[in-house]
């Protein structure tokens, strides 16, 4: 039996980052992975979807070249080549993680890991051979997968999840996307931009329902302008796959509607990978599909920890990484503070992009706070106009009494790269006046942040 200081179960952005930080801190580390290093994020999530989206954006640019005074003849697309490029990007990133494992002297154990009592992990490899390993500490980072609804069972062909959506052999003419969170919206954008007739069905009153309502309304406008059909306050009640395509019954406020498509993409959230990993054998407590942990990710059983999607926090790659780092730094007896879950940025990589952090306007009002709200549209931004991307805005929310930056919500080109300013400023307890006095470069998209803050304090210049 091999003995380690730390064994990490799962090599996604939570697991592999945790393993590297643990190694940096002097721990002897092993990581167990049943598929490919990098987990869903690198292989089937964050990275390959961005590659698909980039191809769609380039295709869109070429189709609108005349808007920029250019002429391009014979613009066409090769759907299979787009998918192939995406897979190539994912494979390259996975190889990068392999290199990082070797560089940091982390033992990679390939196979399906199962937790055992007494701080042990049993790993079954591809040949069926079972090997047992022990560690002083075991960190569970097994992530999540596409969630299935009872009335929308995935068959991998006509009703698919995000994994199949990334590797379809041919582009569907019509697609129905059920769910308008980040995954649903990104795929809706990609397929629509590539020429598929896309309908988005959302159960709640607004698309991207976790976002500020102004953001939701703007995205709906932008998507409808691009030709995406949006159905909110709607529910898929029946799916018939017996024919050539798919017939979908949707319950709406006005009654039932019947839709037809080649494929239905189910994007209704995620299901954690906590079954059949030995939680019951060890006695680890779960609640509503999540492993319960304390502020430093220890489960109810000493020596067993859990991070990422399997825990109650936001199911985001950057959250999993931060949790893992915090977990092992605590194990190394470094001075660490619990993660501030009120300052986690969220991003959606459609066109337009969405990025947000902190309270929405509605949440701030529900808390009874006296607030100042500022909004600056990209239609008034010189850089946005010159770039041909005037859709969207930056919206900021401040506490009127103390100047605390309560929330920041953006929709537009490149905003996922801009949101970090608000995250850092909030971490440093920066006030609105300090943002105003910090000179932002011109012409940039990012100066819209300063302008939105100025609008909140009735000092806006360019509106």
Long-range contacts (C-beta under 8 A, 24 or more apart in sequence): 1-120, 1-132, 1-133, 1-134, 2-30, 2-107, 2-133, 2-134, 3-28, 3-133, 3-134, 3-135, 4-28, 4-29, 4-30, 4-107, 4-133, 4-134, 4-135, 4-136, 5-29, 5-135, 5-136, 5-137, 6-30, 6-135, 6-136, 6-137, 6-138, 6-139, 6-328, 6-331, 7-31, 7-32, 7-121, 7-133, 7-135, 7-137, 7-138, 7-139, 8-32, 8-138, 8-139, 8-141, 8-324, 9-113, 9-115, 9-121, 9-138, 9-139, 9-140, 9-141, 9-142, 9-277, 10-39, 10-113, 10-140, 10-141, 10-142, 10-143, 10-273, 10-308, 11-37, 11-38, 11-39, 11-97, 11-108, 11-141, 12-38, 12-39, 12-40, 12-41, 12-42, 12-141, 12-143, 12-308, 12-317, 12-320, 13-38, 13-39, 13-41, 13-42, 13-46, 13-308, 13-317, 13-318, 13-320, 13-321, 14-39, 14-141, 14-143, 14-307, 14-308, 14-309, 14-317, 14-320, 14-321, 14-323, 14-324, 15-39, 15-139, 15-141, 15-143, 15-307, 15-308, 15-320, 15-324, 16-97, 16-100, 16-101, 17-320, 17-321, 17-324, 17-325, 18-139, 18-141, 18-307, 18-321, 18-324, 18-325, 18-327, 18-328, 19-101, 19-104, 19-106, 20-100, 20-104, 20-106, 21-324, 21-325, 21-328, 21-329, 22-328, 22-331, 23-104, 23-105, 23-106, 24-104, 25-328, 25-329, 25-331, 25-332, 25-334, 26-332, 27-328, 27-331, 27-332, 29-104, 29-105, 29-106, 29-107, 30-106, 30-107, 30-108, 30-109, 30-133, 30-135, 31-101, 31-106, 31-107, 31-108, 31-109, 32-109, 32-111, 32-113, 32-121, 32-123, 33-108, 33-109, 33-110, 34-110, 34-111, 34-112, 34-113, 36-94, 37-94, 37-97, 37-98, 37-101, 37-108, 38-90, 38-93, 38-94, 38-97, 39-143, 40-143, 40-144, 40-145, 41-317, 42-90, 42-93, 42-94, 42-97, 43-90, 43-93, 43-94, 44-90, 44-162, 44-163, 44-166, 45-162, 45-317, 46-317, 47-89, 47-90, 47-93, 48-86, 48-87, 48-89, 48-90, 48-166, 49-86, 49-162, 49-166, 49-186, 49-187, 49-190, 49-349, 50-349, 51-85, 51-86, 51-89, 51-90, 52-82, 52-83, 52-86, 52-166, 52-190, 53-186, 53-189, 53-190, 53-349, 53-350, 53-351, 55-82, 55-85, 55-86, 55-194, 56-82, 56-189, 56-190, 56-193, 56-194, 56-351, 57-193, 57-351, 59-193, 59-194, 60-193, 60-351, 64-388, 67-388, 68-388, 77-194, 77-195, 79-168, 79-170, 79-171, 79-194, 80-169, 80-170, 82-194, 83-166, 83-167, 83-168, 86-166, 87-166, 87-167, 109-133, 113-277, 114-276, 114-277, 114-278, 114-281, 115-140, 115-277, 115-278, 115-279, 115-281, 115-282, 115-284, 115-304, 116-278, 116-281, 116-282, 117-281, 117-282, 117-283, 119-303, 119-304, 122-278, 135-303, 136-303, 137-303, 137-304, 137-305, 137-331, 138-303, 138-304, 138-305, 139-297, 139-305, 139-306, 139-307, 139-324, 139-327, 139-328, 140-277, 140-291, 140-299, 140-304, 140-305, 140-306, 140-307, 140-310, 141-306, 141-307, 141-308, 141-310, 141-320, 141-324, 142-272, 142-273, 142-274, 142-277, 142-310, 143-272, 143-273, 143-308, 143-309, 143-310, 143-320, 144-270, 144-271, 144-272, 144-273, 144-309, 144-310, 144-315, 145-270, 145-271, 145-273, 146-266, 146-267, 146-270, 146-271, 147-266, 147-268, 147-269, 147-270, 147-271, 148-266, 148-271, 149-178, 149-236, 149-266, 149-268, 151-236, 151-237, 151-238, 151-239, 152-178, 152-236, 152-239, 152-264, 152-266, 152-268, 154-266, 155-241, 158-241, 158-245, 158-246, 158-262, 158-263, 158-264, 159-239, 159-241, 159-246, 159-263, 159-264, 159-266, 160-263, 160-264, 160-265, 160-266, 161-265, 161-266, 161-267, 162-187, 162-265, 162-267, 165-265, 168-263, 171-195, 171-196, 172-196, 172-261, 172-262, 172-263, 173-197, 173-262, 174-198, 174-199, 174-245, 174-260, 174-261, 174-262, 174-263, 175-199, 175-261, 175-262, 175-263, 175-264, 175-265, 176-200, 176-201, 176-236, 176-246, 176-248, 176-259, 176-261, 176-263, 176-264, 176-265, 177-201, 177-264, 177-265, 177-267, 178-236, 178-264, 178-265, 178-266, 178-267, 178-268, 179-203, 179-266, 179-267, 179-268, 179-269, 180-207, 180-208, 180-209, 180-230, 180-232, 180-267, 181-208, 181-209, 181-210, 181-267, 181-269, 182-208, 182-346, 182-347, 182-348, 182-349, 183-267, 184-265, 184-267, 184-268, 185-219, 185-348, 185-350, 185-354, 186-348, 186-349, 186-350, 187-265, 187-267, 188-223, 188-228, 188-350, 189-223, 189-226, 189-228, 189-350, 189-351, 192-223, 192-226, 192-227, 192-228, 193-226, 193-351, 197-227, 198-227, 198-228, 198-229, 199-228, 199-229, 199-230, 199-231, 199-259, 199-261, 200-228, 200-229, 200-230, 200-231, 201-231, 201-234, 201-235, 201-236, 201-248, 201-250, 202-230, 202-231, 202-232, 202-233, 202-234, 203-233, 203-234, 203-235, 204-232, 204-233, 205-232, 205-233, 206-232, 207-232, 208-348, 208-354, 210-346, 211-346, 211-354, 211-356, 211-360, 211-409, 212-356, 212-360, 212-361, 212-362, 212-395, 212-407, 212-409, 213-360, 213-361, 213-362, 214-361, 214-375, 214-393, 214-395, 214-409, 215-354, 215-356, 215-395, 215-409, 215-410, 215-411, 218-352, 218-391, 218-392, 218-393, 218-411, 219-350, 219-352, 219-354, 219-411, 222-351, 222-352, 222-391, 222-392, 222-411, 223-350, 226-351, 231-257, 236-264, 239-264, 270-309, 270-315, 272-309, 272-310, 273-309, 273-310, 274-310, 287-312, 295-338, 295-339, 296-326, 296-327, 296-330, 296-336, 296-338, 297-323, 297-326, 297-327, 297-330, 313-339, 313-341, 314-341, 314-344, 314-346, 316-344, 316-346, 318-344, 318-345, 319-344, 340-427, 343-423, 343-426, 343-427, 345-419, 345-420, 345-422, 345-423, 347-416, 347-419, 348-416, 349-416, 351-413, 352-389, 352-391, 352-392, 352-411, 352-412, 352-413, 352-415, 353-410, 353-411, 353-412, 353-413, 353-414, 353-415, 353-416, 354-410, 354-411, 354-415, 354-416, 355-409, 355-410, 355-411, 355-415, 355-416, 355-418, 355-419, 356-407, 356-408, 356-409, 356-410, 356-419, 357-407, 357-408, 357-419, 357-422, 357-423, 357-426, 358-397, 358-405, 358-406, 358-407, 358-408, 358-422, 358-426, 359-397, 359-406, 359-407, 360-397, 360-407, 360-409, 361-395, 361-397, 361-407, 363-407, 364-397, 364-406, 364-407, 369-399, 369-400, 369-406, 370-399, 370-400, 370-401, 371-397, 371-398, 371-399, 371-400, 371-406, 372-397, 372-398, 372-399, 372-400, 372-432, 372-456, 372-457, 373-397, 373-398, 373-456, 374-398, 374-452, 374-453, 374-454, 374-455, 374-456, 374-457, 374-460, 375-452, 375-455, 376-448, 376-449, 376-451, 376-452, 376-454, 376-455, 376-460, 376-462, 376-463, 377-463, 378-412, 378-413, 378-445, 378-448, 380-451, 380-462, 380-463, 381-443, 381-445, 381-447, 381-448, 381-451, 382-442, 382-443, 383-443, 383-444, 383-445, 383-447, 384-412, 384-413, 384-445, 384-448, 386-443, 387-413, 387-445, 389-413, 389-414, 393-448, 393-452, 394-418, 394-448, 394-449, 394-451, 394-452, 395-452, 396-422, 396-432, 396-449, 396-452, 396-453, 396-456, 397-456, 398-431, 398-432, 398-453, 398-456, 398-457, 402-431, 403-431, 403-432, 403-433, 404-429, 404-431, 405-430, 405-431, 405-432, 405-435, 408-449, 410-448, 412-445, 412-448, 413-445, 414-445, 415-445, 418-445, 418-446, 418-449, 421-446, 421-449, 422-449, 432-456, 432-457, 433-457
